[in-house]
Structure formats: C-alpha cells, structure tokens
Amino acid sequence: MMTTSTRRQVLAAIGALGALGLGTRGARSQPQDRILVVGAGLAGLSAARILRDAGRNVTVIDARSRIGGRVHTSRTWPDLPMDLGASWIHGQRGNPLTVLAREAGAQVVATRYDAAILKGPSGRDIDPDLRGAEQILRGALAEADGKSRDMSVLEALQASSGWRGADEGVRRLVLYVVNSTLEQEYGAPARQLSAWYGQEDAEFGGQDVLFPGGFDQIAAYLARGIDIRLSAEVTGIAPGHVRLADGSRIDADAIVCTVPLGVLQSGRIRFAEPLAQKRLAATRSLRMGLLNKCWLRFDGIHWPDDVDWIGWLGPRPGLWGEWVSLARTLRAPVLVGFNAADAATEVEGLSDRDTVAAALEALRSMFGARFPAPRAAQITRWGQDRHAFGSYSYNAVGSRPSTRTELAGPDWDGSIWFAGEATSAPYFGTAHGAVLSGRAAAEGILATD
C-alpha cells in the first residue's frame, strides 16, 4: 500500500509526463499546419495562443455564443461584473494565471480565509477554531490510507475511530469541515469522492485573488488575434475533420479537443473511430462535480463589513453553508451563496424566485428576521448547462492519478489531442490546470513537426 507522501510523488511524476503531452498512441511526425481547436475555454485558448504564436494556421470553434467556457463574467450589473464560473486565481506564486493577469492589465484583489465568521443554526456566533474537527477528518483519511481498497471520504470518516468517539455536536462540525474543504472545493459529494486521491491536486503558494473587472479579461487577452468561430456546435469528430450541428464540415490536419469532461461523457460528440481504451476508461472513471453560486445584491451592507467568508451551520449540512462577501474587498453590497455537490443538485431544481427565497431564509437565520431582501440576484445552474454538464472534474472512488494522464494527449496517431482541466493530474478542477493542459497539447503538436 502506498503512503500518502508516496502517492503525491507518483502524482507529481505523472503530472510531469502529462506536461510533455505524452499519451496513448504516439503522435505522427508530419507537419500539422491547419489546426482546429474545439472549445474556446481557457484550455482551448491557451493551446491556440501557443500555436498561433508559432506560426500555425489555427482556428477555434465553440458551441457557445461567447468565449471563456466555464469562465463566464456576467455584466448584467454594469458597475459590478460578476464571475458566474471561475472567480479566483488560487495561489499567485508561480501560477500561470498571475502572469496572464499582469500581461492583460487586469486588476486583482486578495481575499483572506482568516477574515471569516461562523454562524450557528440560530445565528449565534461560533468559535471558528475548527482544528479538532479538522483533526478527525485528517485522521479518517490517514486510516483510509492504510486500507487495502479505496473508499469514499464519507465511508472513511464514518469508519474512523475519531468519528466513532465524537458526540453529535462535534460530528456536526466535522461535516461542516467536510463540506467547506472538500465538497465545496471539488464539487463532489463526500459519498463519492475518493479518500485516496480525491484531494491530491497540487497547489500554488500565495494569496487567492479575485478580478474586480471580471475573469473574462484573461480569456479576452488569450483570444486576441485568433480566428474564433462561435455558435458552432461540434457533433462529430473524425481524423482530419469535424462535423457541426448545422451539417457543415471543417477540415484540419490536427484537432485539439478541449470540451469539458461532462460533454465527453454525455455522448453529444460522436467520434468516427474508436479512441484508445485507456482514454475511454478514464472518461468513465472520472466524475463531474457541481458548484453553483447565488449572487445577491442589496441596497446596503447589512452584515459585518470586515469579513470575506461567512460559514453557516444550518439545519442541513452543506445547504447554504458557505458565503462570500464583497463588502471588505470591493466595498460592494453583494453576497454570494455557494452550494456544492448534492445540495447544488437540489437547489438547481428550484426556480429563481424559490432559490432567492431559500437563500434569504438562510441569511435571516444567520442575521435576524429583519435582514432585507436583495434588490437583484444572479443564479448559476452548471449541471443543467449542456455545454458543460457540471462545474469541474473530480476523482471518484476508483480513480487514480494516472487516469487523468490517460485522458490527456494524442490519439488517432496524433490527429487528435485532448486537453482541459480534467486532463491535468496535478491541477485538475482549476483554471490554471486548464491553461497548462492547453499549453501542453500545443507544445506536443509542435514537438511532432
């Protein structure tokens, strides 16, 4: 049985192989001058940027009417751009997004995890020192590491000595930690997230930062000067060409496929020839997580203005349990409520009106019955988005670090390459993972010439 440290060393090595664009079925050696990138998210745009700068004839197509993919900045409120998809640069030091933000001239503002409060079910402030609960979770994962088979985080927790010895109050805190640090992070239900590999992505150091002007500034910067065709939905991919929903065909020497894992799993795109068995197995093994946001704008700031994060131990673990305030960072009267995994799926079934009502009920439980209703709201439903079918990928029970490398890289003798956050072993589920995967695919194509 590998220890946790050994697993991380293996993961780092696999990530290095993935960065070289290595995958199943070696790439062909003839020049690939006409390159078609499927998907105008960060992975596709990053690949196209490298290829265009190398002098290749590259075209990007996307089914949406906008670029960015799961980076989606709403300007419904003209004075306050709201990021409905990716919001943060997670760790500035060494992060490729930090360089892109600087090159794009995008302002960033740091958020602080220590600027936080935790509310009980009735609104009482709770000591945010959760070290005891965190220790029980760490202990459960350590015990699971010594088992002969992988299991879910929830199974590992419930089987652990720390959980069995805890009273109901402590268990409630542990479930809050599970939701806030794992389910919210990966969009994955604890009952499905791998205890062995579910949280073993690498991290960059430094602060997490938001974009006051919108994350889409990065997408726009990457897209400059690139031939991009929108509202062009791909229904079929074959060596040398793709078919679109309107019946038209686009020829190419090489294709870079960067559509989300959820789209690959949906079968909406038909592949004319079988893909490598390891790639197909990887597609089936990984899962799409779900994290949704409910942005609420008020007539003023009616909550503490010196915090970034507000946690709530509500009557149902995970439901409206995490909030971000823009009061301290942007002086804006805006709160965003997060729901992840099972709670996100449940809330997606509500109407906009009922979603806002449920959010307001939670806020009134936290801050009192006189807490005002919001002036406006913006709500995401990424699970119902047919161009994504989820927010980002996670490692379900049975997945391994090598699974993502098997999804990445070339197939069909190099006539198709796969990229996207789901193909990044060390940085899955992140915007920077998408960027690095797109660059790896592009560099792999260039290396075959």
C-alpha positions as CSV (number, residue, x, y, z in Angstrom):
1,M,0.0,0.0,0.0
2,M,1.4,3.4,-1.0
3,T,1.6,6.0,1.7
4,T,0.2,9.5,1.1
5,S,3.6,11.0,0.5
6,T,4.4,8.3,-2.0
7,R,1.2,8.9,-3.8
8,R,1.9,12.6,-4.1
9,Q,5.4,11.8,-5.5
10,V,3.8,9.5,-8.1
11,L,1.2,12.2,-8.9
12,A,4.0,14.8,-9.4
13,A,5.8,12.4,-11.8
14,I,2.6,11.7,-13.7
15,G,1.9,15.4,-14.0
16,A,5.3,15.9,-15.4
17,L,4.6,13.3,-18.1
18,G,1.3,15.0,-18.9
19,A,3.0,18.3,-19.3
20,L,5.1,16.8,-22.1
21,G,1.9,15.9,-23.9
22,L,2.6,12.2,-23.6
23,G,-0.4,9.9,-24.0
24,T,-1.6,6.8,-25.8
25,R,-0.9,6.2,-29.4
26,G,2.1,8.2,-30.4
27,A,1.9,11.4,-32.4
28,R,2.7,11.4,-36.1
29,S,5.7,13.3,-37.4
30,Q,4.4,15.2,-40.5
31,P,3.8,19.0,-40.1
32,Q,0.3,19.9,-38.9
33,D,-0.3,23.4,-40.2
34,R,-4.1,23.6,-40.2
35,I,-5.1,23.1,-36.6
36,L,-8.7,23.2,-35.2
37,V,-9.3,23.7,-31.5
38,V,-12.6,22.6,-30.2
39,G,-13.6,24.7,-27.3
40,A,-12.9,28.4,-26.5
41,G,-12.3,28.0,-22.8
42,L,-9.0,28.6,-21.1
43,A,-7.5,25.3,-22.3
44,G,-8.5,25.8,-25.9
45,L,-7.5,29.5,-26.0
46,S,-4.2,28.7,-24.3
47,A,-3.5,26.0,-26.9
48,A,-4.4,28.3,-29.8
49,R,-2.2,31.1,-28.4
50,I,0.9,28.9,-28.4
51,L,0.1,27.5,-31.9
52,R,-0.7,30.9,-33.5
53,D,2.5,32.4,-32.0
54,A,4.4,29.5,-33.5
55,G,3.0,30.5,-36.9
56,R,0.4,27.8,-37.3
57,N,-2.9,28.3,-39.1
58,V,-5.2,27.8,-36.1
59,T,-9.0,28.2,-35.7
60,V,-11.0,27.9,-32.5
61,I,-14.7,26.9,-32.6
62,D,-17.1,26.8,-29.7
63,A,-20.8,25.9,-29.3
64,R,-21.4,28.9,-27.1
65,S,-22.1,32.4,-28.3
66,R,-19.2,33.7,-26.2
67,I,-15.6,32.7,-25.4
68,G,-14.5,31.5,-22.0
69,G,-16.3,28.3,-21.4
70,R,-16.6,27.8,-17.7
71,V,-15.1,31.3,-17.3
72,H,-18.3,33.4,-17.6
73,T,-18.3,37.0,-16.4
74,S,-21.8,38.5,-16.3
75,R,-22.3,42.2,-16.9
76,T,-25.9,42.2,-16.0
77,W,-24.9,44.7,-13.3
78,P,-22.8,47.1,-15.4
79,D,-20.9,48.6,-12.4
80,L,-20.2,45.2,-10.9
81,P,-19.0,42.3,-13.2
82,M,-19.9,39.0,-11.6
83,D,-18.0,35.8,-12.3
84,L,-20.6,33.1,-12.6
85,G,-17.9,30.5,-13.3
86,A,-14.3,30.6,-12.2
87,S,-13.6,33.5,-9.9
88,W,-10.2,33.2,-8.2
89,I,-6.6,32.8,-9.0
90,H,-5.9,30.1,-6.4
91,G,-2.3,30.9,-5.2
92,Q,-0.4,33.6,-7.0
93,R,3.1,32.4,-6.7
94,G,4.2,30.5,-9.8
95,N,0.7,30.4,-11.2
96,P,0.4,31.0,-14.9
97,L,-2.7,33.0,-14.4
98,T,-0.8,35.5,-12.4
99,V,1.4,36.2,-15.4
100,L,-1.6,36.4,-17.8
101,A,-3.4,38.8,-15.5
102,R,-0.4,41.1,-15.4
103,E,0.0,40.9,-19.2
104,A,-3.7,41.6,-19.6
105,G,-3.6,44.6,-17.3
106,A,-6.3,43.0,-15.1
107,Q,-6.6,44.3,-11.5
108,V,-6.7,41.7,-8.8
109,V,-7.8,41.9,-5.1
110,A,-6.8,39.5,-2.5
111,T,-9.3,37.6,-0.3
112,R,-8.4,36.3,3.2
113,Y,-9.5,33.0,4.7
114,D,-8.8,34.3,8.2
115,A,-11.3,37.1,7.6
116,A,-14.2,34.8,8.4
117,I,-17.1,34.2,10.8
118,L,-19.1,31.0,11.5
119,K,-22.8,31.2,12.5
120,G,-24.8,28.5,14.3
121,P,-28.3,27.4,13.2
122,S,-30.0,30.3,15.1
123,G,-27.4,32.9,14.2
124,R,-25.2,32.6,17.2
125,D,-21.5,33.2,16.5
126,I,-19.5,30.1,16.9
127,D,-15.8,29.9,17.6
128,P,-14.3,29.4,14.1
129,D,-11.5,27.3,15.6
130,L,-12.2,24.0,13.8
131,R,-8.9,22.3,14.5
132,G,-10.5,19.5,16.4
133,A,-12.9,18.7,13.6
134,E,-10.2,19.0,11.0
135,Q,-8.1,16.6,13.0
136,I,-10.9,14.0,13.0
137,L,-11.1,14.3,9.2
138,R,-7.4,14.1,8.7
139,G,-7.3,11.1,11.0
140,A,-10.0,9.4,9.0
141,L,-8.2,9.9,5.7
142,A,-5.0,8.6,7.3
143,E,-6.7,5.5,8.5
144,A,-8.2,5.0,5.0
145,D,-4.7,5.3,3.5
146,G,-3.8,2.1,5.3
147,K,-6.7,0.1,3.9
148,S,-6.4,-2.4,1.0
149,R,-9.0,-0.6,-1.1
150,D,-10.1,2.9,-1.9
151,M,-13.3,4.2,-0.4
152,S,-15.3,7.4,-0.3
153,V,-14.4,10.2,2.1
154,L,-17.8,9.7,3.9
155,E,-17.2,5.9,4.3
156,A,-13.7,6.6,5.6
157,L,-15.0,9.2,8.0
158,Q,-17.8,7.0,9.4
159,A,-15.4,4.1,9.9
160,S,-12.8,6.1,11.7
161,S,-12.0,6.0,15.4
162,G,-12.3,9.8,15.7
163,W,-15.8,9.8,14.3
164,R,-17.0,6.9,16.5
165,G,-15.7,8.7,19.6
166,A,-17.3,12.1,18.8
167,D,-20.6,13.4,20.1
168,E,-23.3,14.9,17.8
169,G,-22.0,18.4,18.2
170,V,-18.5,17.5,17.1
171,R,-19.8,15.4,14.3
172,R,-21.8,18.4,13.0
173,L,-18.6,20.4,13.0
174,V,-16.8,17.7,11.1
175,L,-19.5,17.5,8.5
176,Y,-19.2,21.3,8.1
177,V,-15.4,20.9,7.5
178,V,-16.0,18.1,5.0
179,N,-18.4,20.4,3.1
180,S,-16.3,23.5,3.3
181,T,-12.9,22.0,2.5
182,L,-13.8,19.1,0.2
183,E,-17.3,19.2,-1.2
184,Q,-17.1,22.9,-1.9
185,E,-13.5,22.6,-3.2
186,Y,-14.2,19.7,-5.6
187,G,-17.9,20.0,-6.2
188,A,-18.0,16.3,-5.2
189,P,-20.3,14.5,-2.8
190,A,-18.3,13.1,0.1
191,R,-20.1,9.8,-0.5
192,Q,-18.4,9.6,-4.0
193,L,-15.1,11.5,-3.5
194,S,-12.0,9.2,-3.3
195,A,-10.5,9.0,0.1
196,W,-7.1,8.1,-1.5
197,Y,-6.9,10.5,-4.4
198,G,-9.8,12.9,-4.1
199,Q,-7.8,15.9,-2.8
200,E,-4.3,15.2,-4.1
201,D,-4.0,18.0,-6.6
202,A,-1.0,20.3,-6.3
203,E,-1.2,23.9,-5.1
204,F,0.5,27.2,-5.7
205,G,1.5,29.4,-2.8
206,G,0.5,32.9,-2.0
207,Q,-2.8,34.7,-1.8
208,D,-6.0,33.9,-3.6
209,V,-7.2,36.9,-5.6
210,L,-10.4,38.0,-7.4
211,F,-10.8,40.0,-10.6
212,P,-12.9,43.2,-9.9
213,G,-13.2,43.7,-13.6
214,G,-14.0,40.0,-14.4
215,F,-12.1,36.8,-15.0
216,D,-13.1,37.1,-18.7
217,Q,-10.3,39.6,-19.1
218,I,-7.9,36.6,-19.2
219,A,-9.9,34.9,-21.9
220,A,-10.1,38.1,-24.0
221,Y,-6.4,38.5,-23.7
222,L,-5.6,35.0,-24.8
223,A,-8.1,35.3,-27.7
224,R,-6.5,38.4,-29.3
225,G,-5.8,37.9,-33.0
226,I,-7.1,34.3,-33.1
227,D,-9.7,33.2,-35.6
228,I,-12.6,32.2,-33.4
229,R,-16.0,30.9,-34.6
230,L,-18.8,30.9,-32.1
231,S,-22.2,29.2,-32.0
232,A,-20.5,26.3,-33.8
233,E,-21.5,23.1,-32.0
234,V,-19.5,20.1,-32.9
235,T,-21.5,16.9,-33.2
236,G,-18.8,14.6,-34.7
237,I,-15.0,14.3,-34.9
238,A,-13.1,12.2,-37.3
239,P,-9.4,12.1,-38.3
240,G,-9.0,15.2,-40.4
241,H,-12.3,17.0,-39.9
242,V,-15.2,17.8,-37.6
243,R,-18.9,17.9,-38.3
244,L,-21.1,20.8,-36.9
245,A,-24.7,20.7,-35.8
246,D,-25.7,22.7,-39.0
247,G,-24.3,19.9,-41.1
248,S,-21.2,21.7,-42.3
249,R,-17.7,20.3,-42.1
250,I,-14.3,21.8,-41.1
251,D,-11.1,20.1,-42.2
252,A,-7.9,20.2,-40.2
253,D,-4.5,18.4,-40.1
254,A,-4.9,18.2,-36.3
255,I,-7.7,18.7,-33.8
256,V,-7.3,19.8,-30.2
257,C,-10.4,18.7,-28.2
258,T,-10.9,20.7,-25.0
259,V,-14.6,20.2,-24.3
260,P,-15.4,19.6,-20.6
261,L,-15.4,16.0,-19.3
262,G,-19.2,16.2,-18.9
263,V,-19.6,16.8,-22.6
264,L,-17.4,13.8,-23.4
265,Q,-19.4,11.7,-21.0
266,S,-22.7,12.8,-22.5
267,G,-22.1,11.3,-25.9
268,R,-23.1,14.6,-27.7
269,I,-19.9,14.4,-29.7
270,R,-19.6,11.2,-31.9
271,F,-16.0,10.0,-32.6
272,A,-15.8,8.4,-36.0
273,E,-13.1,6.0,-34.9
274,P,-12.6,4.3,-31.5
275,L,-10.5,6.1,-29.0
276,A,-7.8,4.4,-27.0
277,Q,-9.3,2.0,-24.4
278,K,-7.4,3.7,-21.6
279,R,-8.8,7.1,-22.7
280,L,-12.4,5.7,-22.7
281,A,-11.8,4.1,-19.3
282,A,-10.6,7.4,-17.9
283,T,-13.7,9.2,-19.3
284,R,-15.9,6.7,-17.5
285,S,-13.9,6.7,-14.2
286,L,-13.7,10.4,-13.6
287,R,-16.8,12.4,-12.5
288,M,-18.1,16.0,-13.0
289,G,-18.6,17.9,-9.8
290,L,-21.1,20.7,-9.2
291,L,-20.7,24.1,-7.5
292,N,-23.3,26.8,-8.0
293,K,-23.5,30.4,-7.0
294,C,-26.3,32.7,-6.0
295,W,-25.2,36.3,-6.3
296,L,-27.3,38.6,-4.2
297,R,-27.1,42.4,-4.4
298,F,-28.6,44.6,-1.6
299,D,-29.3,48.2,-1.1
300,G,-26.5,48.4,1.5
301,I,-24.2,46.3,3.6
302,H,-26.3,44.6,6.4
303,W,-23.6,42.2,7.7
304,P,-20.1,42.5,9.1
305,D,-18.1,44.5,6.6
306,D,-14.7,43.2,7.7
307,V,-15.1,39.6,6.6
308,D,-14.7,37.8,3.3
309,W,-16.1,34.4,4.3
310,I,-19.3,33.6,6.2
311,G,-20.0,30.0,7.3
312,W,-23.3,28.7,8.5
313,L,-24.0,25.5,10.4
314,G,-27.6,25.3,9.2
315,P,-30.1,22.6,10.0
316,R,-29.0,20.6,6.9
317,P,-25.2,20.1,6.5
318,G,-23.9,21.7,3.3
319,L,-27.1,23.6,2.3
320,W,-26.2,27.4,2.0
321,G,-23.3,26.7,4.3
322,E,-20.7,28.9,2.6
323,W,-20.9,32.6,1.7
324,V,-18.5,35.2,0.3
325,S,-18.9,38.9,1.0
326,L,-17.6,41.6,-1.3
327,A,-18.0,44.2,1.3
328,R,-14.4,44.2,2.5
329,T,-12.7,43.7,-0.8
330,L,-14.8,45.8,-3.1
331,R,-17.0,47.8,-0.7
332,A,-19.9,46.3,-2.6
333,P,-23.2,45.3,-1.0
334,V,-23.0,41.8,-2.5
335,L,-23.1,38.3,-1.0
336,V,-22.7,35.1,-2.9
337,G,-24.0,31.8,-1.5
338,F,-22.4,28.6,-2.6
339,N,-24.0,25.2,-2.8
340,A,-21.9,22.2,-3.8
341,A,-22.4,18.5,-4.7
342,D,-25.8,17.1,-3.6
343,A,-27.0,20.5,-2.3
344,A,-26.2,22.1,-5.6
345,T,-28.2,19.5,-7.5
346,E,-31.1,20.1,-5.2
347,V,-31.1,23.8,-5.5
348,E,-30.7,23.6,-9.3
349,G,-34.3,22.2,-9.3
350,L,-35.7,25.4,-7.8
351,S,-37.0,28.4,-9.7
352,D,-35.0,31.7,-9.5
353,R,-37.7,33.0,-7.1
354,D,-37.6,30.0,-4.8
355,T,-33.8,29.9,-4.9
356,V,-33.6,33.6,-3.7
357,A,-36.3,32.8,-1.1
358,A,-34.2,29.9,0.2
359,A,-31.1,32.0,0.3
360,L,-32.9,34.8,2.2
361,E,-34.3,32.3,4.7
362,A,-30.7,31.2,5.4
363,L,-29.5,34.8,5.8
364,R,-32.3,35.6,8.1
365,S,-31.4,32.6,10.2
366,M,-27.9,34.0,10.4
367,F,-28.5,37.7,10.8
368,G,-32.1,38.0,12.1
369,A,-35.6,38.2,10.7
370,R,-35.3,41.8,9.7
371,F,-32.5,41.1,7.2
372,P,-33.6,42.8,4.0
373,A,-34.5,41.1,0.7
374,P,-31.9,41.6,-2.1
375,R,-32.5,44.1,-4.9
376,A,-31.3,41.7,-7.6
377,A,-29.9,38.2,-8.0
378,Q,-27.9,36.1,-10.5
379,I,-28.0,32.3,-10.2
380,T,-26.0,29.6,-11.9
381,R,-27.0,26.1,-12.9
382,W,-23.9,24.5,-14.2
383,G,-25.3,21.0,-14.0
384,Q,-28.0,21.9,-16.5
385,D,-25.6,23.6,-18.9
386,R,-25.5,21.3,-21.9
387,H,-22.1,22.7,-22.9
388,A,-20.6,21.6,-19.5
389,F,-22.9,19.3,-17.5
390,G,-21.1,20.3,-14.3
391,S,-18.5,22.7,-12.9
392,Y,-15.3,20.7,-13.0
393,S,-14.0,17.2,-12.6
394,Y,-13.1,15.2,-9.5
395,N,-11.5,11.9,-8.6
396,A,-14.3,9.5,-7.7
397,V,-13.7,6.2,-5.8
398,G,-11.6,4.0,-8.1
399,S,-9.9,6.9,-10.0
400,R,-6.1,7.1,-9.9
401,P,-3.7,9.9,-10.7
402,S,-2.8,8.1,-13.9
403,T,-6.4,8.3,-15.0
404,R,-6.0,11.9,-16.0
405,T,-2.8,11.3,-17.9
406,E,-4.6,8.6,-19.8
407,L,-7.3,11.2,-20.8
408,A,-4.7,13.7,-21.9
409,G,-2.5,13.9,-25.0
410,P,-2.7,12.4,-28.5
411,D,-4.9,9.8,-30.1
412,W,-5.5,8.5,-33.7
413,D,-1.8,8.7,-34.4
414,G,-1.7,12.4,-33.4
415,S,-4.6,13.7,-35.5
416,I,-6.5,14.5,-32.3
417,W,-5.2,15.8,-28.9
418,F,-7.1,16.1,-25.7
419,A,-6.7,18.9,-23.1
420,G,-8.7,20.6,-20.4
421,E,-8.7,20.7,-16.6
422,A,-9.9,17.1,-16.5
423,T,-6.6,16.0,-18.2
424,S,-4.4,17.7,-15.6
425,A,-3.1,15.3,-13.0
426,P,-1.6,17.8,-10.6
427,Y,-4.1,20.7,-11.2
428,F,-7.5,19.1,-12.0
429,G,-10.6,21.2,-11.4
430,T,-8.8,24.5,-11.8
431,A,-8.5,27.3,-14.3
432,H,-4.7,27.2,-14.1
433,G,-4.9,23.4,-14.8
434,A,-6.9,24.2,-17.9
435,V,-4.3,26.7,-19.1
436,L,-1.4,24.4,-18.5
437,S,-3.1,21.5,-20.2
438,G,-3.8,23.6,-23.3
439,R,-0.2,24.7,-23.5
440,A,1.0,21.1,-23.1
441,A,-1.2,19.9,-26.0
442,A,0.1,22.7,-28.2
443,E,3.7,22.1,-27.3
444,G,3.1,18.4,-28.0
445,I,1.8,19.2,-31.5
446,L,4.8,21.5,-32.2
447,A,7.2,18.8,-31.0
448,T,6.0,16.4,-33.6
449,D,7.0,18.6,-36.5
